[in-house]
Amino acid sequence: MDWTREQLWNRMDALDAFDWCEPQQYAALRALFFDGVLWQGQEGEYPPTWMTCRELFFHPVQTPEQWAHIVNLRSTYTDGDGVTRTSESTAASYRAEALSHLLCRDFQYCGMNVAQQLEMLEWLGWMQESPSCVALEAWVSDINFWLNPQPRNSWVLDECDDSRHAHALPWLYHMLEKAPLVMQGRWLASTEKGWCYEIFPRTFLQSLQSLMRRADKGKVPHRPDLNRQHRLDFLQQLRDDLVAGKGGTVLQQVWAMTRQP
């Protein structure tokens, strides 16, 4: 289904995505979403977090030029002498926060198509980032939900035929090879203290095993309102990669442990 911006906004509204908003916050987000109105505020006032965590993704114009404009706007300030300057550290922090958000969520729910998200990920340098347990957990959880879509919440559009996460296998393999993770018998463990929260190895392994079983069977639930082909293609690509020995040591060990003999 192709969603209009009006339909996407109404969907978020109906699912209480803005139930936390004051009227002026709601109006500001709506102006951003439909008209690309960026927060200005008072002289020297930095936008609140509820705006900065959405403005790259909610904006109706999705181009590298527009992203650069927003980052520059948020990292430019006037010093005590009235000279306009750019803070490289502020720009880097803004980009890092944006990348963290984008790695953990598929933003089709607010109008960013898959190609735009992948282009932004490249622009933000996703393959150069250090591995994050939060991003890995989000990826495997969301891909499993997408393969068996159920109505969830305003921030997840599982009704989409395609998924941004389905195009991230090279990122997954790269991050798993860099991550401080090892298999110890039938258990996953971190080799670096403090890298992940305590239950991550267990929950991540369970989610990976669920995905490996899906890849081995190559089947997805039948839903008459969805095109299943993207999901089947993803599982086929994953299975082909695993059979070819790709994905790194940990993923290959999980694959060997869960596949049908």
Secondary structure, 3 states (H helix, E strand, C coil): CCCCHHHHHHHHHHCCCCCCCCHHHHHHHHHHHHHCCCCCCCCCCCCCHHHHCCHHHHCCCCCHHHHHHHHHHHHEEECCCCCEEECHHHHHHHHHHHHHHHHCCCHHHHCCCHHHHHHHHHHHCHHHCCCCHHHHHHHHHHHHHHHCCCCCCCCCCCCCCCCHHHHCHHHHHHHHHHCCEEEECCEEEECCCCCCCCCHHHHHHHHHHHHHHHHHHCCCCCCCCCCCHHHHHHHHHHHHHHHCCCCCHHHHHHHHHHCCC
